């Protein structure tokens, strides 16, 4: 069902262009919101199936962004830590075990 959408119509419809079996294209104006929703869902599913690596990378990046936001929020709620303490932890000399 690969196709592309163009030309929003004043009645809320969209002109969809679909390849046909003759090597040509068919055009159809879709104004039924249920049918339009189903076409978009199918297009999204096809995009996910065909571009799994891209979708994977997008999801990983989104999760990393969420983790960064949470870390920043936690840092805003914690107390102040001095520069020397941070560099001590990074160098391993200030590690507290236990």
C-alpha positions as CSV (number, residue, x, y, z in Angstrom):
1,X,0.0,0.0,0.0
2,X,2.9,2.3,-0.5
3,X,1.8,5.8,-1.6
4,X,2.2,9.4,-0.8
5,X,-0.2,12.1,0.3
6,X,-0.6,15.6,-1.0
7,X,-3.1,18.4,-1.4
8,X,-5.2,18.8,1.7
9,X,-8.7,19.5,0.6
10,X,-11.1,22.1,2.1
11,X,-13.5,19.4,3.2
12,X,-10.7,17.8,5.3
13,X,-9.9,15.1,2.7
14,X,-6.4,14.3,1.4
15,X,-5.4,13.3,-2.1
16,X,-3.5,10.0,-1.9
17,X,-1.3,8.7,-4.8
18,X,-0.8,5.0,-5.0
19,X,1.3,2.9,-7.4
20,X,-0.8,0.4,-9.3
21,X,0.0,-2.9,-11.0
22,X,0.3,-1.3,-14.5
23,X,3.4,0.7,-13.5
24,X,1.2,3.8,-13.2
25,X,-0.3,5.6,-10.3
26,X,-3.9,6.0,-9.1
27,X,-5.1,9.1,-7.2
28,X,-7.9,9.0,-4.7
29,X,-9.3,11.7,-2.5
30,X,-9.9,10.3,1.0
31,X,-12.3,12.2,3.3
32,X,-13.4,9.3,5.5
33,X,-11.4,9.8,8.7
34,X,-11.5,6.0,9.6
35,X,-10.0,5.1,6.2
36,X,-7.4,7.9,6.4
37,X,-6.4,6.7,9.9
38,X,-6.0,3.1,8.6
39,X,-3.9,4.3,5.7
40,X,-1.6,6.3,8.0
41,X,-1.3,3.3,10.4
42,X,-0.3,1.0,7.5
43,X,2.2,3.5,6.3
44,X,3.8,3.8,9.8
45,X,3.9,0.0,10.1
46,X,5.6,-0.3,6.7
47,X,8.1,2.4,7.6
48,X,9.0,0.6,10.8
49,X,9.4,-2.7,9.1
50,X,11.5,-1.3,6.3
51,X,13.7,0.9,8.4
52,X,14.2,-1.1,11.6
53,X,17.7,0.3,12.3
54,X,16.5,3.9,11.9
55,X,13.5,3.2,14.3
56,X,15.9,1.5,16.7
57,X,18.3,4.4,16.7
58,X,15.4,6.9,17.3
59,X,14.1,4.9,20.2
60,X,17.6,4.6,21.8
61,X,18.2,8.3,21.4
62,X,14.8,9.1,22.9
63,X,15.4,6.8,25.9
64,X,18.9,8.4,26.4
65,X,17.2,11.8,26.4
66,X,14.7,10.7,29.0
67,X,17.5,9.3,31.2
68,X,19.5,12.6,30.8
69,X,16.4,14.7,31.8
70,X,15.9,12.5,34.9
71,X,19.6,12.7,35.9
72,X,19.5,16.5,35.5
73,X,16.3,16.7,37.6
74,X,17.9,14.5,40.3
75,X,21.0,16.7,40.3
76,X,18.9,19.8,40.7
77,X,17.4,18.3,43.9
78,X,20.7,17.2,45.4
79,X,23.1,19.2,47.4
80,X,26.1,21.1,46.1
81,X,29.3,19.1,45.5
82,X,32.6,20.9,45.1
83,X,35.0,20.6,42.2
84,X,37.7,18.8,44.3
85,X,35.3,16.2,45.4
86,X,34.1,15.5,41.8
87,X,37.7,15.2,40.5
88,X,38.6,13.0,43.4
89,X,35.8,10.7,42.6
90,X,36.8,10.6,38.9
91,X,40.4,9.8,39.8
92,X,39.3,7.1,42.2
93,X,40.9,8.7,45.3
94,X,37.7,9.6,47.0
95,X,35.8,6.4,46.6
96,X,33.9,5.4,49.7
97,X,33.4,1.7,49.9
98,X,30.7,0.2,52.2
